[in-house]
Amino acid sequence: MASSKHNGEPWHTLDREEMGGEVSSLIRSFKDEQGGRRTRYVRNLELYEGRTMGDYSARSYMGDGVSSVALEMDRLRLVRSAVSHAVSSIYAPQKPKPQFQTIGATWEMRRKAYRLDRICEGILNQRQGRWINVWAFMADAAVDAALQGAAAIKVVANTELKRIDHKLVPLPDLFVDPAEGRNPLSLFQREPVDAEKTKKQWPKAAAKIDAASPYSWDWSEGITSPRAAKVVELQYAWRLPISADEPGRWCAVINGEVLEEGEWTAPAFPFVFLLWEPHRDGFWASGIADEGSFIAENCGVLDDRLMIRELIASKTQVFYEKESIKGDDLALNDAYVAIAVEKGAMPPVVSQVPAFAPQDIQFKDGKVREFWDAIGISQVSAAARREQGLSSGIAIMTLNDTKAGRQLIKAQRYEQAYVDLAHQYVWRLRELAAEDPDFAIRWPGKALLRTVKFADNDIEDEAFSVSVAPSSALPHDPAGRQEMVQQMYRSGLISQETARSLIGWADIDSELNVENAELEFVDLQIERYLDAEQDTWDAGEYIAPEGYIFNKIQALRRFTSALFRARIDQAFLPREEREKAEFNISLLTRFIQELDGLIKAEMAPPPGPPAADQVPAGTPSGPAPGPDQMAAPPRAA
């Protein structure tokens, strides 16, 4: 869609003076045209919150908001229960970590990929506003994915704080041209921002920012009551590159004026989209509220009718002769219906009619099960009830696999979202490194923070790929996970240390700090030897294995595993690179050989008594003399 005053020219081809007005015009047009998306978004919020919402702003939560109309939409709160269970069972149990791989790269390139793993881990562990890390932030974003059908996570390079920030953007504030179908090349966003903070970021546009109208969610007039800060609308537009030789474009606009613009070289928008049920055509998706709200409303209507019938049938009728009871006493009997009869008359016989038959309850329960079946979530697991007749972990694992089958693809989408996050981190880190060539990122170790300079570890997009371990197929309930880990340990597939880490019990780690510190030191030495450069390596930097290493077998196993992995990497390197990697492998080999010598020395049998032919001449034979048989020492003269 393009404005006619530019003769149909796309917004990204216009000059700076015309681009701002065109982007503002497009966003206003899309917002009016796609008002149904905003209406549906608010309706789903009302179903989830159980209150009337004027819009999707924080302002709508400040009033009373609770009304019978909103509660009757989902009387049993089935939608909220289903969303909470989806988040807790599909998304929250996972803690994916991206892994970088290189193909046919140099030894230094492979080590850079390893350090990129640690850089991503450091970003994932950073606090994100109210959330302690990115995993907690993503679990909160998963509520939007399950409820609304999609969660839009914006990854931002914060040049002021020199870090990566994450923002959860409401879907009605994002727009694509529906004519572009599933894979649009342009994306538009409107965002409320603090006017004073924005003027500090773009001081040349201070006049335009001051003249901008207050931000409005629904194009209505802004609130006229006093506000602590002025909030205005900041608009963004992105155009993806057509090819490597034709970069895209992006801009930031306020009040029709471009604040900043430039080339956009990343092959994706600065968003990660977590989808629930993608539309078969188009960019967006459907959520639990879209799939099950109609059935949930029907269940609420049935429950309301049964409640009314129960109230009517529970009324107890009491008959009394006229003028035999004081009126004030009758007023206290709210649980009864008092009926006056003539004196001497026989009270009528009243038949007690049940409020509802068992079939009525079964019908309502059937409708509730229909809701859970429609959204593909087990009602039993959502209610935290244990299936009858299941006692073994194997049975629980099998049942969970059956129940989670429909949701496995959603769990896999959650894992893939972290792959997208890893790519976004690399692109945003390049922006920070362009501002500050010495920009460094921290990642947490077991006991301290480590830093690495990003510019020294950047890799071209074509030289690496990202994957995430498929943890979605593993059981997340305690019984199922414990049974699986025990089976792998009994069959010899994993070690005791790996079994403890797979179970994921934090208290075990806290009780094994000594062993964890030792293994962390061992891993640190492996990294030092793999990153060593022969030209700058000093012989005194080598640290030989100490005899007081408690778990020498485990240390030997870790060094041996690193050696084999280095041999595998070396096999695919060019000749010059293979020779360069041989120095790193020699350091690992030296450590392994010395550690193996310590282990063999400890396992050697203790020395026994000397052989007969090795006894010195003159040594008496027979049993040793007792204390009373020993000769007294000679006296001094």
C-alpha positions as CSV (number, residue, x, y, z in Angstrom):
1,M,0.0,0.0,0.0
2,A,1.4,3.4,-0.9
3,S,0.2,7.0,-0.9
4,S,-1.0,8.3,-4.3
5,K,0.9,11.7,-3.8
6,H,4.1,9.8,-4.4
7,N,2.8,8.2,-7.6
8,G,2.8,4.8,-6.0
9,E,6.5,4.8,-5.0
10,P,7.3,2.6,-2.0
11,W,8.1,4.3,1.3
12,H,11.6,2.9,1.4
13,T,12.6,4.6,-1.9
14,L,11.6,8.1,-0.9
15,D,14.0,10.7,0.4
16,R,14.2,11.6,4.1
17,E,11.8,14.6,3.8
18,E,9.0,12.6,2.3
19,M,9.6,9.3,4.1
20,G,8.3,10.4,7.5
21,G,4.9,11.5,6.2
22,E,4.5,8.4,4.1
23,V,5.2,6.0,7.0
24,S,2.8,7.9,9.3
25,S,0.1,7.7,6.6
26,L,0.6,4.0,6.1
27,I,0.5,3.2,9.8
28,R,-2.7,5.3,10.2
29,S,-4.3,3.5,7.2
30,F,-3.3,0.1,8.4
31,K,-4.6,0.8,11.9
32,D,-8.0,1.9,10.6
33,E,-8.2,-1.0,8.1
34,Q,-7.2,-3.7,10.6
35,G,-9.3,-2.5,13.5
36,G,-10.7,-6.0,13.8
37,R,-7.3,-7.2,15.1
38,R,-7.4,-4.7,17.9
39,T,-11.0,-5.6,18.8
40,R,-10.2,-9.3,18.9
41,Y,-7.1,-8.6,21.0
42,V,-9.1,-6.7,23.6
43,R,-11.9,-9.3,23.6
44,N,-9.3,-12.1,24.3
45,L,-7.8,-10.0,27.2
46,E,-11.3,-9.7,28.7
47,L,-11.8,-13.4,28.5
48,Y,-8.4,-14.0,30.2
49,E,-8.7,-11.2,32.9
50,G,-12.5,-11.6,33.6
51,R,-13.1,-7.9,33.4
52,T,-14.2,-5.3,30.9
53,M,-11.3,-3.6,29.1
54,G,-11.7,-0.4,27.3
55,D,-8.4,-1.0,25.5
56,Y,-5.1,-2.9,26.1
57,S,-3.3,-0.2,28.0
58,A,-2.3,-0.1,31.7
59,R,-5.0,2.6,32.1
60,S,-7.7,-0.1,31.6
61,Y,-6.5,-2.0,34.6
62,M,-6.7,1.0,37.0
63,G,-10.5,1.2,37.1
64,D,-12.9,-1.3,38.6
65,G,-13.4,-3.0,35.2
66,V,-15.1,-6.1,36.7
67,S,-18.6,-6.6,35.3
68,S,-21.1,-9.4,35.0
69,V,-20.9,-9.1,31.2
70,A,-17.2,-10.0,31.2
71,L,-17.6,-12.8,33.7
72,E,-20.5,-14.3,31.8
73,M,-18.2,-14.6,28.7
74,D,-16.3,-17.3,30.5
75,R,-18.0,-18.0,33.8
76,L,-15.8,-21.1,34.6
77,R,-12.5,-19.3,33.6
78,L,-11.6,-22.1,31.3
79,V,-9.6,-19.9,28.9
80,R,-7.4,-18.6,31.7
81,S,-6.9,-22.1,33.1
82,A,-6.0,-23.4,29.7
83,V,-3.5,-20.6,29.0
84,S,-1.9,-21.1,32.4
85,H,-1.5,-24.8,31.9
86,A,-0.2,-24.4,28.4
87,V,2.6,-22.0,29.7
88,S,3.5,-24.2,32.7
89,S,3.5,-27.5,30.7
90,I,4.8,-26.5,27.3
91,Y,7.0,-23.5,27.7
92,A,8.1,-22.9,31.3
93,P,9.7,-26.4,31.9
94,Q,12.2,-25.7,29.0
95,K,15.3,-23.7,29.3
96,P,16.8,-23.8,25.7
97,K,20.3,-22.6,25.0
98,P,21.4,-21.8,21.4
99,Q,24.5,-23.6,20.1
100,F,26.7,-22.3,17.3
101,Q,28.2,-24.6,14.7
102,T,30.7,-23.8,11.9
103,I,31.3,-25.8,8.7
104,G,34.7,-26.1,7.2
105,A,36.0,-23.1,9.2
106,T,39.5,-22.5,10.6
107,W,40.5,-23.4,14.1
108,E,40.0,-19.8,15.3
109,M,36.6,-19.7,13.7
110,R,35.5,-22.8,15.6
111,R,36.7,-21.3,18.8
112,K,34.8,-18.1,18.0
113,A,31.6,-20.2,17.6
114,Y,32.3,-21.7,21.0
115,R,32.6,-18.3,22.6
116,L,29.4,-17.1,20.8
117,D,27.7,-19.9,22.8
118,R,28.9,-18.2,25.9
119,I,28.0,-14.8,24.7
120,C,24.4,-15.9,24.1
121,E,24.4,-17.6,27.5
122,G,25.5,-14.3,29.1
123,I,22.6,-12.4,27.4
124,L,20.1,-15.0,28.4
125,N,21.2,-14.6,32.0
126,Q,20.8,-10.8,32.0
127,R,17.9,-9.2,33.9
128,Q,15.1,-7.9,31.7
129,G,13.2,-5.3,33.6
130,R,10.9,-7.1,36.1
131,W,12.2,-10.5,34.9
132,I,15.3,-12.0,36.3
133,N,16.5,-13.3,33.0
134,V,15.4,-13.9,29.4
135,W,14.0,-17.4,30.2
136,A,11.6,-15.8,32.7
137,F,10.8,-13.1,30.2
138,M,10.0,-15.6,27.5
139,A,7.7,-17.6,29.8
140,D,5.7,-14.4,30.3
141,A,5.7,-13.8,26.6
142,A,4.3,-17.3,26.1
143,V,1.1,-16.1,27.8
144,D,0.5,-13.9,24.7
145,A,1.3,-16.7,22.4
146,A,-1.1,-19.1,24.0
147,L,-3.9,-16.5,24.5
148,Q,-3.6,-14.3,21.5
149,G,-2.0,-16.7,19.0
150,A,1.4,-14.9,18.8
151,A,3.9,-13.2,21.0
152,A,6.1,-10.4,19.4
153,I,9.5,-10.1,21.1
154,K,11.5,-7.1,20.0
155,V,15.3,-7.4,20.4
156,V,16.9,-4.0,20.8
157,A,20.5,-2.8,20.9
158,N,20.6,-0.4,23.8
159,T,23.4,1.9,22.9
160,E,23.1,3.9,26.1
161,L,23.5,0.9,28.5
162,K,25.5,-1.1,26.0
163,R,23.4,-4.2,26.3
164,I,20.6,-6.2,24.6
165,D,17.1,-5.4,25.7
166,H,13.9,-7.4,25.0
167,K,10.4,-5.9,24.7
168,L,7.0,-7.6,24.4
169,V,5.1,-5.6,21.8
170,P,1.2,-5.8,21.7
171,L,0.1,-7.3,18.4
172,P,-2.3,-4.4,17.5
173,D,0.8,-2.1,17.4
174,L,2.4,-4.1,14.6
175,F,1.3,-4.0,11.0
176,V,2.1,-5.8,7.7
177,D,0.5,-5.3,4.3
178,P,-1.9,-8.3,3.8
179,A,-1.2,-8.1,0.1
180,E,2.3,-9.4,0.9
181,G,0.9,-12.6,2.4
182,R,2.9,-14.9,4.7
183,N,6.3,-13.4,4.1
184,P,6.0,-9.6,4.0
185,L,9.1,-7.5,3.3
186,S,7.9,-4.5,5.2
187,L,6.9,-4.3,8.9
188,F,5.5,-1.2,10.8
189,Q,5.3,-0.5,14.5
190,R,3.8,2.2,16.7
191,E,5.1,2.5,20.2
192,P,4.4,4.8,23.2
193,V,7.5,6.6,24.4
194,D,8.4,9.2,27.0
195,A,8.7,12.6,25.3
196,E,11.6,13.9,27.4
197,K,13.7,10.7,27.0
198,T,13.1,10.8,23.3
199,K,14.3,14.4,23.0
200,K,17.5,13.4,24.7
201,Q,18.0,10.7,22.2
202,W,17.1,12.9,19.2
203,P,17.7,16.5,20.3
204,K,17.4,18.0,16.8
205,A,13.7,16.9,16.7
206,A,12.7,18.4,20.0
207,A,10.2,20.8,18.5
208,K,8.4,18.1,16.6
209,I,8.3,15.9,19.7
210,D,6.9,18.7,21.8
211,A,4.2,19.3,19.1
212,A,3.2,15.7,18.9
213,S,-0.2,14.6,20.3
214,P,-0.4,12.3,23.4
215,Y,-0.3,8.6,22.5
216,S,-3.7,7.0,22.0
217,W,-4.5,3.3,21.8
218,D,-7.7,3.7,19.8
219,W,-7.3,7.1,18.0
220,S,-9.6,8.7,20.5
221,E,-8.8,11.9,22.3
222,G,-6.1,11.7,24.9
223,I,-6.9,11.9,28.6
224,T,-7.0,15.6,29.7
225,S,-6.2,14.9,33.4
226,P,-2.7,15.7,34.6
227,R,0.0,13.2,33.8
228,A,3.5,12.6,35.3
229,A,5.0,12.5,31.9
230,K,4.0,13.2,28.3
231,V,3.8,10.0,26.2
232,V,3.9,10.3,22.4
233,E,3.8,7.9,19.5
234,L,7.1,6.7,18.0
235,Q,6.7,4.9,14.7
236,Y,9.1,2.5,13.0
237,A,9.3,1.0,9.6
238,W,11.6,-1.8,8.3
239,R,12.2,-3.0,4.7
240,L,14.1,-6.3,4.4
241,P,17.0,-6.5,1.9
242,I,16.3,-8.0,-1.5
243,S,19.7,-9.5,-1.8
244,A,23.2,-9.2,-0.3
245,D,23.9,-6.3,-2.8
246,E,20.6,-4.5,-2.2
247,P,20.2,-3.7,1.5
248,G,16.9,-2.8,3.0
249,R,16.0,0.4,4.9
250,W,14.6,1.4,8.3
251,C,13.4,4.6,9.9
252,A,12.1,6.1,13.1
253,V,9.4,8.7,12.9
254,I,7.6,11.1,15.2
255,N,4.9,13.5,14.1
256,G,5.7,12.9,10.5
257,E,9.4,13.7,10.8
258,V,12.2,11.1,10.4
259,L,14.4,11.1,13.5
260,E,16.8,8.5,12.2
261,E,17.1,6.2,9.1
262,G,19.6,4.0,7.4
263,E,20.3,0.7,5.7
264,W,18.9,-2.5,7.1
265,T,21.2,-5.4,6.3
266,A,19.8,-8.1,8.7
267,P,17.7,-10.7,6.8
268,A,14.9,-10.5,9.4
269,F,12.9,-7.8,11.3
270,P,14.2,-7.1,14.8
271,F,11.4,-9.4,16.2
272,V,11.1,-13.0,17.3
273,F,7.5,-14.3,16.8
274,L,6.3,-17.2,19.0
275,L,3.2,-18.6,17.3
276,W,0.5,-20.9,18.7
277,E,-1.6,-22.0,15.6
278,P,-0.4,-20.1,12.5
279,H,-3.0,-19.0,10.0
280,R,-2.9,-21.0,6.8
281,D,-2.5,-17.7,5.0
282,G,-1.2,-14.5,6.4
283,F,1.3,-13.4,9.0
284,W,-0.5,-14.0,12.3
285,A,-1.9,-16.9,14.3
286,S,-4.9,-18.1,16.4
287,G,-4.7,-18.7,20.2
288,I,-6.7,-20.6,22.8
289,A,-9.2,-17.8,23.2
290,D,-9.9,-17.9,19.5
291,E,-10.2,-21.7,19.4
292,G,-12.2,-22.3,22.6
293,S,-14.0,-19.2,23.6
294,F,-17.3,-20.2,22.1
295,I,-17.3,-23.5,23.8
296,A,-16.2,-21.9,27.1
297,E,-19.1,-19.5,26.9
298,N,-21.5,-22.4,26.3
299,C,-20.1,-24.2,29.4
300,G,-20.6,-21.0,31.4
301,V,-24.2,-20.7,30.3
302,L,-25.0,-24.3,31.3
303,D,-23.3,-23.8,34.7
304,D,-25.3,-20.7,35.3
305,R,-28.6,-22.4,34.5
306,L,-27.8,-25.3,36.8
307,M,-26.9,-22.9,39.5
308,I,-30.2,-21.0,39.2
309,R,-32.2,-24.3,39.2
310,E,-30.3,-25.4,42.3
311,L,-31.1,-22.2,44.1
312,I,-34.8,-22.4,43.3
313,A,-35.0,-26.1,44.3
314,S,-33.1,-25.5,47.6
315,K,-35.7,-23.1,49.0
316,T,-37.5,-24.8,52.0
317,Q,-41.2,-24.0,52.3
318,V,-42.5,-23.5,55.9
319,F,-46.3,-23.2,56.5
320,Y,-47.7,-21.4,59.6
321,E,-51.1,-20.2,60.8
322,K,-51.8,-16.6,60.3
323,E,-50.9,-14.3,63.2
324,S,-49.0,-17.2,64.9
325,I,-45.5,-15.8,64.1
326,K,-44.2,-12.2,64.5
327,G,-43.3,-10.4,61.4
328,D,-39.8,-9.6,62.7
329,D,-39.1,-13.2,63.2
330,L,-40.1,-14.0,59.6
331,A,-37.6,-11.5,58.4
332,L,-34.7,-13.5,59.9
333,N,-35.5,-16.7,58.0
334,D,-33.9,-15.9,54.7
335,A,-33.2,-19.5,53.9
336,Y,-36.8,-20.4,54.1
337,V,-40.0,-19.4,52.3
338,A,-42.7,-18.8,54.9
339,I,-46.3,-19.3,53.7
340,A,-49.2,-18.3,55.9
341,V,-52.4,-20.5,55.9
342,E,-55.8,-20.0,57.4
343,K,-56.3,-21.0,61.0
344,G,-57.4,-24.6,61.3
345,A,-56.6,-25.3,57.7
346,M,-54.4,-28.2,56.7
347,P,-51.1,-27.1,55.0
348,P,-50.7,-28.4,51.5
349,V,-48.4,-31.3,50.7
350,V,-45.3,-30.2,48.8
351,S,-43.3,-32.6,46.7
352,Q,-39.5,-32.1,46.7
353,V,-38.3,-31.9,43.1
354,P,-34.5,-32.4,42.5
355,A,-32.8,-29.4,41.0
356,F,-31.3,-31.5,38.2
357,A,-30.9,-35.0,37.1
358,P,-27.4,-36.8,36.9
359,Q,-27.7,-36.5,33.1
360,D,-27.6,-32.7,33.4
361,I,-24.3,-32.8,35.2
362,Q,-22.9,-35.3,32.8
363,F,-24.0,-33.1,29.9
364,K,-22.2,-30.1,31.4
365,D,-19.1,-32.1,32.1
366,G,-19.1,-33.4,28.6
367,K,-19.2,-29.8,27.3
368,V,-16.2,-28.9,29.5
369,R,-14.3,-31.9,28.1
370,E,-15.2,-30.8,24.6
371,F,-13.5,-27.4,25.4
372,W,-10.2,-29.2,26.4
373,D,-10.4,-31.5,23.4
374,A,-10.8,-28.5,21.1
375,I,-7.7,-26.8,22.3
376,G,-5.7,-30.1,22.5
377,I,-4.8,-30.0,26.3
378,S,-5.6,-32.7,28.8
379,Q,-8.1,-31.7,31.4
380,V,-6.7,-34.1,33.9
381,S,-3.2,-32.7,33.7
382,A,-4.5,-29.1,33.8
383,A,-6.4,-29.9,37.0
384,A,-3.2,-31.4,38.5
385,R,-4.9,-34.7,39.1
386,R,-3.0,-38.0,38.8
387,E,-4.4,-40.6,36.5
388,Q,-5.9,-43.6,38.3
389,G,-3.9,-46.8,38.2
390,L,-0.6,-45.2,37.3
391,S,2.2,-45.7,39.7
392,S,5.4,-46.3,37.7
393,G,7.4,-43.6,36.0
394,I,7.3,-45.5,32.7
395,A,3.5,-45.4,32.6
396,I,3.5,-41.7,33.5
397,M,6.0,-41.0,30.8
398,T,4.0,-42.9,28.2
399,L,0.8,-41.1,29.2
400,N,2.4,-37.7,29.1
401,D,3.8,-38.4,25.6
402,T,0.3,-39.3,24.4
403,K,-1.3,-36.2,25.9
404,A,1.5,-33.9,24.7
405,G,1.5,-35.2,21.2
406,R,-0.7,-32.4,19.8
407,Q,1.4,-29.8,21.6
408,L,4.8,-31.1,20.7
409,I,5.0,-28.8,17.6
410,K,4.3,-25.8,19.9
411,A,7.1,-26.8,22.2
412,Q,9.4,-27.1,19.1
413,R,8.4,-23.6,18.0
414,Y,9.5,-22.4,21.4
415,E,12.9,-24.0,21.0
416,Q,13.2,-22.5,17.5
417,A,12.4,-19.1,19.0
418,Y,15.7,-19.3,20.8
419,V,17.5,-20.0,17.5
420,D,15.9,-16.8,16.2
421,L,17.0,-15.0,19.4
422,A,20.6,-16.1,18.8
423,H,20.6,-14.7,15.3
424,Q,19.1,-11.5,16.6
425,Y,21.8,-11.2,19.3
426,V,24.5,-11.4,16.6
427,W,22.9,-8.7,14.5
428,R,22.2,-6.4,17.5
429,L,25.7,-7.0,18.9
430,R,27.2,-5.8,15.6
431,E,25.2,-2.6,16.1
432,L,26.7,-2.1,19.5
433,A,30.2,-3.0,18.3
434,A,29.9,-0.4,15.5
435,E,29.2,2.2,18.1
436,D,32.0,1.0,20.4
437,P,34.7,-1.3,18.9
438,D,35.8,-2.3,22.4
439,F,32.3,-3.4,23.3
440,A,32.5,-6.6,25.5
441,I,29.8,-8.9,26.7
442,R,29.8,-10.8,30.1
443,W,28.6,-14.3,30.7
444,P,28.3,-16.0,34.2
445,G,30.4,-18.8,35.2
446,K,29.9,-20.9,38.3
447,A,31.7,-18.4,40.6
448,L,32.5,-15.3,38.5
449,L,31.6,-13.2,35.5
450,R,33.8,-13.5,32.4
451,T,34.1,-11.0,29.6
452,V,34.9,-11.3,25.9
453,K,35.2,-8.7,23.2
454,F,32.5,-9.2,20.6
455,A,34.4,-7.7,17.6
456,D,37.1,-10.4,18.1
457,N,34.5,-13.2,17.9
458,D,32.1,-12.0,15.2
459,I,31.4,-14.5,12.4
460,E,29.9,-14.0,9.0
461,D,26.3,-15.2,8.8
462,E,27.2,-17.7,6.1
463,A,29.9,-19.3,8.3
464,F,27.7,-20.5,11.1
465,S,24.4,-22.1,12.0
466,V,22.5,-22.3,15.2
467,S,20.6,-25.2,16.8
468,V,19.0,-25.9,20.1
469,A,19.0,-29.3,21.9
470,P,15.5,-30.9,21.4
471,S,14.5,-30.9,25.1
472,S,10.8,-30.6,24.2
473,A,10.6,-34.4,23.7
474,L,11.9,-35.1,27.2
475,P,9.4,-35.6,30.1
476,H,9.2,-32.6,32.4
477,D,7.2,-34.1,35.3
478,P,9.4,-35.2,38.2
479,A,8.5,-38.9,38.1
480,G,8.9,-39.2,34.3
481,R,12.2,-37.3,34.3
482,Q,13.6,-39.3,37.2
483,E,12.6,-42.6,35.6
484,M,14.2,-41.6,32.2
485,V,17.5,-40.5,33.9
486,Q,17.7,-43.6,36.0
487,Q,17.2,-45.8,32.9
488,M,20.0,-44.0,31.0
489,Y,22.3,-44.2,34.1
490,R,21.6,-48.0,34.7
491,S,22.3,-48.7,31.0
492,G,25.6,-46.9,31.2
493,L,24.6,-44.2,28.6
494,I,25.4,-41.3,31.0
495,S,27.6,-40.7,34.1
496,Q,26.5,-40.0,37.6
497,E,27.4,-36.3,37.2
498,T,25.3,-36.1,34.0
499,A,22.4,-37.8,35.6
500,R,22.4,-35.2,38.4
501,S,22.4,-32.4,35.9
502,L,19.6,-33.9,33.8
503,I,17.3,-34.4,36.8
504,G,17.6,-30.6,37.4
505,W,17.4,-30.6,41.2
506,A,19.0,-27.3,42.3
507,D,19.5,-28.6,45.9
508,I,21.9,-31.3,44.6
509,D,24.1,-28.7,43.0
510,S,24.1,-26.6,46.2
511,E,25.3,-29.7,48.2
512,L,28.1,-30.5,45.8
513,N,29.8,-27.2,45.5
514,V,33.2,-28.7,46.1
515,E,32.9,-31.1,43.2
516,N,31.4,-28.5,41.0
517,A,34.3,-26.1,41.7
518,E,36.7,-28.8,40.8
519,L,35.0,-29.6,37.5
520,E,34.7,-25.9,36.6
521,F,38.4,-25.5,37.1
522,V,39.0,-28.5,34.8
523,D,36.8,-27.1,32.1
524,L,38.6,-23.7,32.5
525,Q,41.9,-25.4,31.8
526,I,40.4,-27.1,28.7
527,E,39.3,-23.8,27.3
528,R,42.7,-22.2,28.0
529,Y,44.6,-25.0,26.1
530,L,42.1,-24.9,23.2
531,D,42.4,-21.1,22.9
532,A,46.2,-21.0,23.3
533,E,48.3,-19.6,20.4
534,Q,51.8,-21.0,20.0
535,D,53.3,-17.7,19.1
536,T,52.2,-16.0,22.3
537,W,52.1,-19.0,24.6
538,D,54.5,-19.0,27.6
539,A,55.7,-22.3,29.0
540,G,54.9,-21.2,32.5
541,E,51.3,-20.8,31.6
542,Y,50.8,-24.6,31.5
543,I,49.3,-26.0,34.7
544,A,50.0,-29.7,35.4
545,P,47.4,-31.9,37.0
546,E,47.6,-31.9,40.8
547,G,47.6,-35.0,42.9
548,Y,44.9,-33.7,45.2
549,I,42.3,-33.6,42.4
550,F,39.4,-35.5,44.0
551,N,37.7,-37.0,41.0
552,K,40.6,-37.7,38.7
553,I,38.6,-40.2,36.5
554,Q,36.0,-37.5,35.8
555,A,38.7,-34.9,35.0
556,L,40.4,-37.4,32.7
557,R,37.0,-38.1,31.0
558,R,36.4,-34.4,30.3
559,F,39.9,-33.8,28.9
560,T,39.7,-36.9,26.8
561,S,36.3,-35.9,25.4
562,A,37.7,-32.4,24.6
563,L,40.7,-34.1,22.9
564,F,38.5,-36.3,20.6
565,R,36.4,-33.3,19.7
566,A,39.5,-31.3,18.8
567,R,40.7,-34.2,16.7
568,I,37.3,-34.3,14.9
569,D,37.5,-30.6,14.2
570,Q,41.1,-30.9,13.1
571,A,40.2,-33.5,10.5
572,F,38.1,-31.1,8.6
573,L,40.6,-28.2,8.6
574,P,43.1,-27.3,5.8
575,R,46.7,-28.5,6.1
576,E,48.0,-25.2,7.6
577,E,45.1,-25.1,10.1
578,R,45.7,-28.7,11.1
579,E,49.3,-28.0,11.9
580,K,48.2,-24.9,13.9
581,A,45.7,-27.0,15.9
582,E,48.3,-29.6,16.7
583,F,49.8,-27.3,19.3
584,N,46.5,-27.0,21.2
585,I,46.0,-30.8,21.0
586,S,49.5,-31.4,22.3
587,L,48.6,-29.4,25.5
588,L,45.6,-31.5,26.0
589,T,47.6,-34.7,25.4
590,R,50.3,-33.7,27.9
591,F,47.7,-33.0,30.6
592,I,46.0,-36.3,29.9
593,Q,49.3,-38.3,30.0
594,E,50.3,-36.7,33.3
595,L,46.9,-37.2,34.9
596,D,46.9,-40.8,33.7
597,G,50.2,-41.3,35.4
598,L,48.8,-40.0,38.7
599,I,45.8,-42.3,38.4
600,K,48.1,-45.3,37.7
601,A,50.3,-44.4,40.7
602,E,47.2,-44.4,43.0
603,M,46.0,-47.7,41.6
604,A,49.4,-49.5,42.0
605,P,49.4,-52.2,44.7
606,P,51.2,-51.4,47.9
607,P,54.7,-52.9,48.3
608,G,54.8,-56.3,50.1
609,P,57.6,-58.0,52.2
610,P,60.9,-58.5,50.3
611,A,61.7,-61.8,48.7
612,A,63.9,-64.4,50.5
613,D,66.8,-63.8,48.1
614,Q,66.7,-60.1,48.9
615,V,67.0,-60.4,52.8
616,P,70.4,-58.9,54.0
617,A,72.9,-61.3,55.5
618,G,72.8,-61.6,59.3
619,T,69.1,-60.9,59.6
620,P,67.7,-63.3,62.3
621,S,65.0,-65.6,61.3
622,G,62.0,-66.8,63.2
623,P,59.4,-64.8,65.2
624,A,60.3,-61.4,66.5
625,P,61.4,-61.5,70.2
626,G,59.0,-60.2,72.8
627,P,59.7,-57.2,75.1
628,D,61.0,-59.5,77.9
629,Q,63.4,-61.3,75.5
630,M,65.1,-58.2,74.2
631,A,68.7,-57.6,75.4
632,A,69.2,-54.5,77.4
633,P,71.4,-51.9,75.9
634,P,75.0,-51.8,77.0
635,R,75.9,-49.4,79.8
636,A,78.3,-46.6,79.2
637,A,81.8,-47.1,80.7
